[in-house]
Amino acid sequence: MTRTRKSSCKTHGSPLCQLPAKPQNELEPNDPALYERLAEQWWHPRGPFVMLHWLAAARARLVPAARPGAVLVDLGCGAGLLAPHLHGYRHIGVDLSEPSLRRARGIEPVLGDVLAVPLPDECADVVVAGEILEHVHDLAGAVAEACRILRPGGLLVLDTLADTAVCRLVAIGLAERVGLAPRGVHDPALLVDRAALVRECARHGVRLALRGIRPSLLDLLTWPVRRGRPVRMVPTATTAVLFQGAGRKKG
């Protein structure tokens, strides 16, 4: 594959290289080129990634306070939406989208695939996989990589979408139609089997506990007139749509 010129954004001594330009024809669902087209919108308070901002705030509440020298690896970090909510960690963000990483704030950007993370074994005290597992074609491989880079005793934190009919209706059909997610960002075939996710984590020594979350209905209904203030994500009794997971690695 032909490489373009080197980027000025560097991490761990290696330059990030620009990805080849994608054709501007109609994109398939879950096409990574979508993030290149929308890269300028990552930090827009009412833009197409607005719900990812709300989810990042909720995700951060599962991460403990950093001890001195602690490392957090943020898989599928996008433009680093998690970073403003966490302090004290060496925050390394891994993503396939070079345009997104160029707009990242508060992280050390690493251009890479969550199925082959370019980081050493057991390097992280916390591994976060926020809204990424529903985008991968190999769930077992993504879980294996997340657990590989997690040190024994370290914490895995994630959130993703469940493989259910109600999730396809609400989180894809409805959310994309009303502008809470970009159209075509999800492929329904890649939604996450919760039992398989828990099983794969257990295979790698992480006992994952799941809980459902949803937007606060009051916040969501009043959001259009609240001048872009964030919508709170609150616990819910079901994991059938959007859910979080957290668990520590044995050792």
KOLTIDO-12878 format. One record per atom (N, C-alpha, C, CB): residue in three letters; x, y, z. Coordinates in pm, whole numbers, plus 32768, in hexadecimal, padded with zeros to 4 digits. Each point is the difference from the previous one (the first is absolute). Glycine has a CB too. Layout:
BEGIN
alaXYZ/...
END
This chain:
BEGIN
met80557F898000/met7FAB80778000/met8058807C8000/met7F497F85807A/thr809880DB7F32/thr804D807C7FF7/thr7FE380588077/thr7FFF7FF27F07/arg806A80428138/arg7FEF805A8072/arg800880917FD0/arg80637F53809C/thr7F5281027FA7/thr8009808E7FE4/thr806F803A8056/thr7F09800E7FC5/arg810980778035/arg806C803E804D/arg7FE87FEE8095/arg802480A67F48/lys80477F638106/lys7FF77FEC8090/lys7FB880738041/lys80D37F7C7FFB/ser7EE38060806F/ser7FBC80658050/ser8060803D8063/ser7F287F877FE4/ser80B880F1804C/ser8050803E8068/ser7FD97FD3808A/ser801C80C27F6E/cys7F7A7EEF809F/cys7FD27FCD8081/cys80497F7F801D/cys7F1E806D7FE4/lys812B7F8C808C/lys80527F8D801F/lys7FDD7FC78088/lys80B6805E7F74/thr7F677F22809D/thr7FEF7FBE8082/thr80637F90800C/thr7F0E803C8005/his812E7FB98072/his80627F97801C/his806E7FFD7F97/his7F4E7F7C806F/gly80D580F77F5B/gly806D80097FA1/gly7FDD7FDC7F72/gly80917FD080B9/ser7EF380047F2D/ser7FD97FD77F79/ser7F9980607FCB/ser80327F108033/pro7FDD81217F4F/pro7F9E805E7FC9/pro7F7D7FBA7FDF/pro80BB808A7FA4/leu7EDA7FC1806B/leu7F807FD27FCE/leu7FFD801D7F6B/leu7F8B802880DF/cys80487F797ED3/cys7FFB80127F6F/cys7F7080137FD4/cys80D07F757FE2/gln7F1D80E17FBE/gln7F7980187FCF/gln7FCA7F837FBD/gln803580F37FE1/leu7F4B7EF28038/leu7FBF7F927FBA/leu7FE0802B7F72/leu7F9F7FA980D9/pro805D7FFA7EC9/pro7FDC80257F79/pro7F74803D7FFC/pro80947F4A7FA8/ala7F5881147FFE/ala7F7E80407FF3/ala7F997F997FD4/ala806E80DC7FC8/lys7F1A7F2E8072/lys7F957FA57FDB/lys7FAB80407F92/lys7FFF7F9D80E9/pro7FC780137EBF/pro7FA980377F98/pro7F878043803F/pro804D7F507F5F/gln7F7E8113805D/gln7F92804F8036/gln7F777FC97FD7/gln809680C67FFC/asn7F647EBE7FD9/asn7F807FC57FDF/asn7FB57FDB807F/asn805D7FA97F27/glu7F2D802580CE/glu7FAE7FDB8072/glu80477F958052/glu7F2E80387F80/leu80D87FDB8104/leu80497FA58057/leu7FA77F8D802D/leu809080BE804C/glu7FB07ED07FCB/glu7FBB7F8E803B/glu7FF380188097/glu80597F647F4C/pro7F48805880F7/pro7FF8800B8092/pro80847FDA8042/pro7F0B7FCE7FF4/asn811A807E8072/asn80797FE6804F/asn808180187FB3/asn7F7C7F5B807F/asp807F80F37F17/asp8079801E7FB3/asp80568063804E/asp7F857FD77F25/pro80FC800880F5/pro8056805E8049/pro801080877FBC/pro80787F3C8056/ala7F6F80CA7F28/ala800C807F7FB8/ala7F9E80698035/ala804B7F827F37/leu7F4A8051810C/leu7FA1805E8039/leu8044805F8063/leu7F4C7F567FE2/tyr81148072806B/tyr804480528064/tyr805F80657FBF/tyr7FEE7F4280A3/glu8042809E7EE7/glu8052805F7FB7/glu7FAA80747FCC/glu80A07F477FC0/arg7EEC8098800D/arg7FA580677FCE/arg7FD2805E806F/arg7FB67F617F4E/leu80368067812A/leu7FC6804D806E/leu8067802B8067/leu7F2C7F847FDD/ala815280718004/ala8068801A8064/ala7FF7808B803D/ala80927F637F85/glu7F4480FF802E/glu7FF680898034/glu7F90800F8066/glu805A80527F28/gln7F4F7F4980E2/gln7F8A800C8056/gln80127FC5808C/gln7F7A7FF87F30/trp80F97FCD80EE/trp80117FB8807E/trp7FDD8054807A/trp80B17F7A7F91/trp7F7881038070/trp7FF180538078/trp7F8A80617FF7/trp80F57FED8021/his7EB880047F7A/his7F8B80567FF1/his7F987FD7806A/his802D80207F05/pro7FA6803D8150/pro7FA67FDB806E/pro7F777FCF7FD5/pro807880A58085/arg7F637F737EFE/arg7F7F7FCF7FCD/arg80147FB57F7C/arg7F8880C08071/gly80EF7F0C7F7B/gly80217FBD7F84/gly7FD87F6D7FFF/gly80B9809E7FE7/pro7F6F7F1A7FB0/pro7FD67F747FF1/pro80387FA18068/pro7FEF802E7F10/phe807A7FFC8139/phe803A7FAA8066/phe7FD48029808D/phe80C47FDA7F6A/val7ED08070809F/val7FD980378081/val7FE87F938068/val7F9C80C17F89/met80277ED08050/met7FE47F998064/met80807FBE8032/met7F237FD87F93/leu81478027801B/leu807F7FCB802D/leu803B80558070/leu80277FA27F1B/his7FBC80DE80E5/his802B8057806E/his7FBA7FD78081/his802980BD7F5E/trp7F567F2A8099/trp7FB47FD88078/trp80327F798035/trp7F3780817FAB/leu80E47F247FFA/leu80307F7C8027/leu808C8006803C/leu7F737F9B7F4D/ala80E080BE8080/ala8087800E8038/ala7FFB802C8091/ala805780387F1D/ala7F5080248102/ala7FF2802D808B/ala7FD27F8E805A/ala7FCB80E77FAF/ala7FD97EC88021/ala7FD17F8E804F/ala806C7F978010/ala7F19802A7FAF/arg81347FC07FE8/arg806D7F9E8003/arg806B80288066/arg7FD47FCB7F0F/ala804980B480F6/ala80688031805B/ala7FDD7FE48091/ala803880B27F5B/arg7F477F4780C4/arg7FD97FE8808B/arg80217F72802D/arg7F4A80A77FE3/leu80D47F017FC0/leu80297F778023/leu80967FF38015/leu7F3D7FAC7F7E/val810D80BC8062/val80927FFB8009/val802D803A8086/val801580147F04/pro803B7FA28148/pro802C80338083/pro806480717FF2/pro7FDA7F1E8061/ala803A812A800C/ala8065806A8002/ala80887FC37FE1/ala7F7A808680A9/ala80D67FC67F10/ala80837FCF7FD3/ala806480008072/ala7FD080547F19/arg807D7F4180F0/arg80757FFF8059/arg8075803A7FB3/arg7FAB7F358082/pro80C180F37FC0/pro807280397FB8/pro80377FA07F96/pro8038808480CD/gly7FD97FAE7EBB/gly80387FB17F92/gly7F9F7FA47FBB/gly80D1800D8078/ala7EAF7FF67FAB/ala7F9F7FA37FC6/ala7FEB801C7F6C/ala7F8F7FEC80DE/val805E7FA77ED6/val7FEC80087F6F/val7F737FD27FDE/val80F67FD87FD6/leu7EC580777FDB/leu7F7C7FDB7FCC/leu80087FFA7F69/leu7F8A806B80C6/val804A7F267F00/val7FFB7FF17F6F/val7F6E80067FD4/val80D57F747FFE/asp7F0F80E67FA8/asp7F7A80207FD2/asp7FF17FCA7F71/asp7FF380D08094/leu7FCE7EBC7F5E/leu7FF37FBF7F7E/leu7F8A803B7FB3/leu80647F2C805E/gly7FB580F47F23/gly7F9880427FB1/gly7FE2808A8037/gly7F9E7F237FC7/cys80CC81298056/cys7FF4807F804A/cys7FC380717FB0/cys80C47FBA8080/gly7F38803A7EFA/gly7FD0806F7FB1/gly8057807B8016/gly7F187FA4800B/ala80A880CC8016/ala8048807D8019/ala801C80158094/ala7F9680607F36/gly80607F35811A/gly8023800A808D/gly7F95803A8058/gly80E480187FB6/leu7E9E7FC88030/leu7F918039804C/leu80037FD98094/leu7F7B7FFC7F30/leu80C87F9680F1/leu80087FD5808C/leu806080588051/leu7FCD7F187FB6/ala8097811D800A/ala806E80448047/ala7FD38072805B/ala808E7FC37F41/pro7F1580938097/pro7FDB806E8059/pro7FC37FD48085/pro7FDC80867F35/his7FF87EFD80D1/his7FBD7FCE8079/his805E7FB4805D/his7F2F7FF27F7C/leu814F7FFC805B/leu80617FB48050/leu807E80538013/leu7FA47F267FA9/his809980C980CB/his8079804C801D/his80637FA58048/his7F7D80D8800D/gly81027F3F7FD8/gly80697FB98047/gly80387F867FBA/gly7F96805180C8/tyr80267F7C7ED3/tyr80317F8D7FB6/tyr805B802C7F8D/tyr7F2F7F82803D/arg812F80297FA1/arg803C80097F7C/arg7F9B7FC07FA2/arg80F57FF88057/his7ECB805B7F58/his7F8B7FD77FB1/his802B7FE87F70/his7F6580848097/ile80A07EFD7F43/ile80277FD97F78/ile7F827FDC7FB3/ile80E37FAC804F/gly7F0780957F3F/gly7F8B7FE57FAF/gly80247FB97F7F/gly7F9380C88062/val80287ECB7F82/val80187FAF7F87/val7F87800A7FA5/val80977F618080/asp7F8180C07F01/asp7F9180097FA2/asp80347FEC7F72/asp7F84809D809A/leu80247F327F0E/leu80217FEB7F73/leu7FF780817FAE/leu7FAE7F178016/ser800C814D801F/ser7FE680797FB2/ser8068806A801E/ser7F0C7FCC8001/glu814F804A7FA0/glu806680668012/glu7FC4808C8007/glu80A27F6D7F89/pro7EF880B58026/pro7FC38084800E/pro7FC38017808B/pro7FD37FFD7F0C/ser7FF57F9B812F/ser7FC9800D8087/ser807080188065/ser7F3F7F6B7FC2/leu812D80498032/leu80708010805D/leu803E808B7FF5/leu802C7F0B7FF1/arg7FD2812F7F98/arg803680877FF0/arg7FB280678051/arg804D7FC17F1B/arg7F36801F8103/arg7FAB805D804A/arg7FF57FD88094/arg7F81802D7F2D/ala80CC7F7080FA/ala7FFA7FCF808A/ala803B80648062/ala800D7F177FAB/arg7FBB80EC80CB/arg802E8059806A/arg801D7FAD807D/arg7F7880C27FA1/gly80FA7F57809B/gly801E7FC68082/gly802A7F6F8000/gly7F62809E8054/ile80C57F2C7F38/ile802C7F757FF9/ile80827FF67FB2/ile7F117FB2800D/glu81337FDD8003/glu806F7FDC7FA8/glu7FC67FAC7F8F/glu80AD800680C0/pro7F4D802D7EC5/pro7FBD7FB87F95/pro80557F907FC5/pro7F8380D07FCD/val803F7EBD801F/val80407F8E7FBF/val7FA57FD27F8F/val80787FBA80D7/leu7FB8804A7EAF/leu7FB47FCF7F8E/leu80087F687FFF/leu802D80D37F7A/gly7F627EE98098/gly80047F6F8006/gly7F767FC38006/gly80DA80118071/asp7F237F6C7F7C/asp7F877FB07FFA/asp7FEB7FBE8088/asp801E7FD77F07/val7F668029812A/val7FE57FBE8080/val800F7F697FF7/val7F6480BA8039/leu80A67F117F4E/leu80197F717FEE/leu80957FDF7FFC/leu7F297FEF7F85/ala812B8077807A/ala80917FED8004/ala803D807E803D/ala7FFE7F677F32/val7FEA80AB814E/val8028807C8044/val809880098005/val7F2D7FFC808B/pro810D80717F42/pro8093800B7FFA/pro803D802E8086/pro7FEC80337F0C/leu7FF47F82815D/leu8033801C8086/leu802B7F7C8040/leu7F6A80CD8017/pro80F27F37804A/pro80327F84803C/pro7F9D7FC08061/pro80E6805A7FE7/asp7F327F278035/asp7FAF7FB68060/asp800180448089/asp80317F2B7F85/glu7F5C80D180BE/glu7FF38029808C/glu8038808C801A/glu80107F10803F/cys7FD5814C7F65/cys80368088800C/cys7F9F80618043/cys80867FD47F35/ala7EFB800380DB/ala7F9A805F802C/ala7FC57FD98087/ala7FCD80307F12/asp801D80358141/asp7FB77FED807D/asp7F6A7FFD7FE9/asp80BA8072807A/val7F1A7FD87F22/val7F7380047FD8/val7FFA7FF87F68/val7FBE808A80CD/val7FEA7F227F00/val7FE37FFD7F70/val7F6D80227FEF/val80B57F517FD1/val7F3281107FDA/val7F78802D7FE5/val7FDF7FE17F6E/val801080B880AF/ala7F7A7F0E7F3B/ala7FD07FE37F79/ala7F7380387FF5/ala808F7F2D7FEB/gly7F6981537FF8/gly7F7F80447FFE/gly7FC680097F74/gly8047808180C6/glu7F437F467F28/glu7FB980077F81/glu80587FD77F8A/glu7F7380B5805F/ile80D47EDB7FB4/ile80567FCD7F95/ile7FE07F6E7FDE/ile80B2809E8049/leu7F247F148019/leu7FED7F717FE6/leu7F927FE47F9B/leu804E7FD480E6/glu7F5080867F10/glu7F967FEF7F9C/glu802C80277F73/glu7F5A802B80B4/his81267FF67F3E/his803780247F7D/his80657F9A7FCD/his7FDC80EE803A/val80457EAC8014/val80677FA17FD7/val7FC17F7F7FCB/val809D806280AA/his7FA77F607EF7/his7FCF7F837FC5/his80307F86804D/his7FFC80707F23/asp805B7FA3813E/asp80387F91804D/asp7FFB80258094/asp80977FBA7F3F/leu7EF7802C8101/leu7FF08024808D/leu80687FB98056/leu7F0B80247FDA/ala81097F5C800F/ala80607FB58051/ala808D80397FF3/ala7F747F347FE4/gly80B080F47FA2/gly8084803A7FEC/gly801180858045/gly800A7F8B7F28/ala7F8E80C980D5/ala800780838042/ala800B7FEF8097/ala7F7A80667F46/val80397F3D80F2/val80077FE78091/val808A7FCB8025/val7F087FD18007/ala812D7FD37FA9/ala80847FC9801C/ala806B806C8003/ala7FB97F2A7F95/glu80418134800E/glu8062806D7FFC/glu7FF1805D8078/glu80007FF27F06/ala7F84802F811D/ala7FEA80568073/ala80387FC0807F/ala7F32805E7F92/cys80B87F21807D/cys80307FB98077/cys80977FEA7FFC/cys7F207F908012/arg811880647F77/arg80917FEC7FF4/arg804D80778035/arg7FD97F6F7F39/ile7FF8810980A7/ile804B80778029/ile7FDF802A808F/ile800480497F12/leu7F9B7F76812E/leu7FD880218089/leu80587FB38062/leu7F12802C7FB5/arg8126801A80AB/arg80547FBE8063/arg7FA97FAC805E/arg80AA80BB7FF2/pro7F8E7EDE804F/pro7FB67FB78068/pro7FD18060806E/pro80867F307FCE/gly7EFE80C58058/gly7FC6805C8060/gly7FC8807D7FC3/gly809C7FA680A1/gly7F7C80707EDE/gly7FD080777FBC/gly7F6C7FF77FE1/gly80E180207F9F/leu7EE58052803C/leu7F70800D7FEB/leu7FDE80107F6D/leu7FEB806680E3/leu7FB67F497EED/leu7FC7800F7F7B/leu7F798045800D/leu80797F307FAB/val7F73813B8008/val7F83804C7FFF/val7FD0800A7F70/val8042808480D0/leu7F3D7F657F19/leu7FCE80077F78/leu7F6E802C8000/leu80A17F4D7FBA/asp7F3180DF7FD3/asp7F72800F7FE5/asp7FE87FE47F6E/asp7FE480AA80B9/thr7FA77F1E7F2A/thr7FE57FD57F77/thr7F6B7FE87FEF/thr80E67F997FEE/leu7EF380357F9D/leu7F747FEA7FDE/leu7FE27F6B7FF7/leu7FFB80DB7F85/ala7F927EFF80B0/ala7FDA7F738008/ala7FC37FCD7F7D/ala7FDA801D80F6/asp803C7F647EF0/asp7FC97FBF7F8A/asp7F717FD3801C/asp80E87FB47FB8/thr7EBC80AD8042/thr7F727FE58018/thr7FAC804E7F9B/thr802C7FD880F6/ala7F597FFB7EF8/ala7FA580467FA5/ala7FE1808C8031/ala7F9E7F257FBD/val805080EA80C6/val7FDF80848036/val807580617FEE/val7F647F9580A6/cys811780397F64/cys807480567FE9/cys8006802D7F6F/cys807B7F8A80B8/arg7F6B801B7EEC/arg800180277F73/arg7F96806C7FE4/arg80527F197FC3/leu7F3D80DA8081/leu7F9580627FED/leu80238088803D/leu7F5C7F448000/val80D580B9807E/val8014807D804A/val808780407FE2/val7F6E7FA680B3/ala80FE800E7F5D/ala808780397FF9/ala803080157F71/ala80317F9380D8/ile7F9380277ECA/ile802780137F74/ile7F91804A7FB4/ile808F7F2E8008/gly7EFD80937FEE/gly7F95803E7FB2/gly7FD780898033/gly7FB37F1E7FCD/leu802B80EB80B4/leu7FCF807F8037/leu807080658014/leu7F487F818070/ala812580547FD0/ala806C805E8020/ala803B80407F83/ala80347F7980CB/glu7FDE80397ECB/glu803880397F86/glu7F9B805B7FBA/glu80907F357FE7/arg7EF180AC8029/arg7F9A80517FBD/arg7FF1808A8041/arg7F897F2D7FC1/val808880DA80C4/val7FEC80808045/val8082804C8016/val7F3A7F9D806F/gly8137802E7F60/gly807C804A8005/gly80557FE9807C/gly7F8E80A57F7B/leu80557EF280D2/leu80537FE18074/leu80787FAA7FDA/leu7F3580108090/ala80CF7FC37EF6/ala80737FB57FCA/ala800480177F6A/ala7FF37F5080B7/pro808480AE7F0D/pro800980127F6E/pro7FBB7F8D7FB8/pro80D7807D801B/arg7EE77FA27F78/arg7FC07F977FB0/arg80697FA17FC9/arg7F43809D7FC3/gly80A47EE2804E/gly805A7F9B7FCB/gly80777FE08058/gly7FB9804B7F25/val804C7FEE8153/val80747FE88056/val80047F718034/val7FFC80F18040/his7F917ECE7FCA/his7FFA7F778035/his7FD27F9D7F96/his7FD2805D80E2/asp80647F2C7F27/asp7FD37F8E7FB1/asp7FB57FA38060/asp80C380127F59/pro7EBC7FDA8097/pro7FB57FAC805E/pro803A7F758012/pro7F3880807FC0/ala810F7F4E7FDC/ala80397F79800A/ala80727FF88065/ala7FC07FDB7F14/leu807580988117/leu80738001805A/leu7FDB801F8091/leu808980467F3F/leu7EF87FCA80DE/leu7FD88018808A/leu80307F8D8059/leu7F3780857FB3/val80DE7F9880CD/val804D7FA78057/val7FA87F9D804C/val80A980B58016/asp7F797ECD7FDE/asp7FC27F94804E/asp8036800A808F/asp7FE87F687F32/arg7FC180B9812C/arg802E80188089/arg803C7F848041/arg7F5180AE8014/ala80717EDF7FD7/ala80357F86803B/ala80897FDF7FC7/ala7F177FAC8022/ala80F980667F5B/ala80827FE67FC2/ala806A805F8034/ala7F8C7FAD7F33/leu804F80D180E2/leu805F80628034/leu80307FDA808C/leu7F9080B27F77/val80137F2A80E0/val80267FD88088/val80577F837FFC/val7F2B8064805B/arg80B17F3F7F4D/arg804C7F837FF4/arg808E801A7FCF/arg7F2B7F857FD3/glu80E480D17FC8/glu8085801C7FCB/glu805680488068/glu7FA1800D7F19/cys8025804F8130/cys804D8043806A/cys802E7F9B8069/cys7F7D80D47FDA/ala802C7ED0804C/ala80257F9B8064/ala80727FA77FCE/ala7F1480028054/arg80EF7FE27F2B/arg806C7FAF7FC8/arg808880418015/arg7F617FA87F56/his809F80DD80B5/his807D804A8011/his80118037808D/his7FF7803A7F0F/gly7FBD7F8E814D/gly8014801F808D/gly7FB8807A8033/gly80D57F997FE4/val7ECA809A7FD1/val7FB48076802D/val7F6F7FD68018/val8099809D7F7E/arg7F3B7F7480FD/arg7F747FE38023/arg7FB0807F7FEA/arg80437F4D80AA/leu7F7580BB7EE9/leu7FBD807A7FD6/leu7F7380068038/leu808B80047F30/ala7F53806A8112/ala7F788019802F/ala7FBF80687FA5/ala80427FC980F0/leu7F44801D7EE8/leu7FB880587FA4/leu7F92804D8048/leu80337F627F44/arg7FB181178089/arg7F8B804A802E/arg7FCD80557F8D/arg8054800380F0/gly7F29800A7F08/gly7FC480517F98/gly800480938020/gly7F6F7F427FC7/ile809C81127FD2/ile7FF680918010/ile7FAA80387F8F/ile80E480098072/arg7EEA806F7FA6/arg7FAF80467F9B/arg800A8096801C/arg7F607F3B7FE7/pro807C81177FB7/pro7FFB808F801B/pro7F8F80208063/pro805E80307F1A/ser7FB98032813B/ser7F9480348053/ser7F9080347FA5/ser80A3803E80BB/leu7EE57F907F59/leu7F9280287FA8/leu7FE18094800D/leu7FA27F1A8012/leu8065811B8067/leu7FE780908012/leu806980527FB7/leu7F967FD280DE/asp80E980097F34/asp806B80497FBC/asp7FF17FF77F68/asp80987FD380C2/leu7F467FB57F0F/leu7FF77FEB7F6F/leu7F8E80517FC4/leu80607F1B801D/leu7F2D80E68027/leu7F8D80497FCC/leu801680968000/leu7F6F7F488052/thr80DF80E9800D/thr801880918009/thr8083802A7FBD/thr7F7E800180D3/trp80CF7F9F7EFB/trp8082801F7FC5/trp7FFA80687F90/trp80437F19803C/pro7F5A80E07F69/pro7FFE80627F93/pro7FF880918030/pro7F947F527F75/val803880C58103/val7FF2808A8030/val8061801F8071/val7F107FFB7FBE/arg814A7FA9805F/arg805D8013806F/arg808980307FD1/arg7F877F4E807D/arg807F80EC7F0C/arg8079803D7FC9/arg80767F9F7FFD/arg7FAF80DC8054/gly80337EA67F8B/gly806B7F9F7FED/gly803D7FC9807F/gly802C80737F32/arg7F967FA68142/arg80387FC7807B/arg7FF67F687FFC/arg7FC080D08081/pro80A07EE87FBD/pro80047F6E7FF4/pro7F847FBC8039/pro80F6800F800C/val7EEC7F7F7FBB/val7F977FA88032/val80407F97805A/val7F7180277F31/arg805A7FC98146/arg80357F9C805C/arg7FD97F747FD3/arg7FF480A580BC/met806B7EFD7F52/met7FE37F737FEC/met7FE47FC38089/met80937FF27F2E/val7EFF7FC580DC/val7FD57FCB8082/val7FF07F697FF7/val7F8B80DA8036/pro80807EE0803D/pro7FF07F6E7FFE/pro7F737FD87FDB/pro80B17FEE80AD/thr7F427F9D7F17/thr7F7E7FC87FE0/thr80047F69801C/thr7FD680B37F4F/ala7FB67F1380C0/ala7FF87F74802A/ala80287F9E7F93/ala7F4D8043809C/thr80B27FE77EE8/thr801B7FA47F92/thr808480207FB9/thr7F0A7FE37FE3/thr81387FB57FF1/thr807980107FAD/thr7FE17FE67F6D/thr808F7FBA80C3/ala7EF280497F18/ala7FD67FD87F7A/ala801A80687F95/ala7F557F77806D/val80D281037FBA/val801F80667F9C/val8091802D8012/val7F0D804C7FFA/leu8109800E805F/leu80848037801B/leu802D7FCF808A/leu7FD280CF7F70/phe80A97F018097/phe802E7FCF8082/phe8093801D8015/phe7F537F4D7FF6/gln80D380B9808A/gln808A800E8029/gln80307F7C803A/gln7FE080F7802D/gly80A47EF87FD5/gly803D7F8C803F/gly807F802A8047/gly7F9E7F687F53/ala807F8056811D/ala807C801C8049/ala802C7F818047/ala7FC280F4801E/gly80C07EF57FE6/gly80367F8C8045/gly809780078008/gly7F3E7F787FB3/arg80F9804980B5/arg809280008013/arg803C7F7C7FD0/arg7FE8809B80C4/lys80927F707F0E/lys80497F8C7FCF/lys80417FB78076/lys802980727F22/lys7FCB7F0D80DF/lys803B7FB0806B/lys809780128005/lys7F457F5A7FE9/gly80EF809B8091/gly80908003800F/gly802E80638067/gly80137FBD7F18/
END
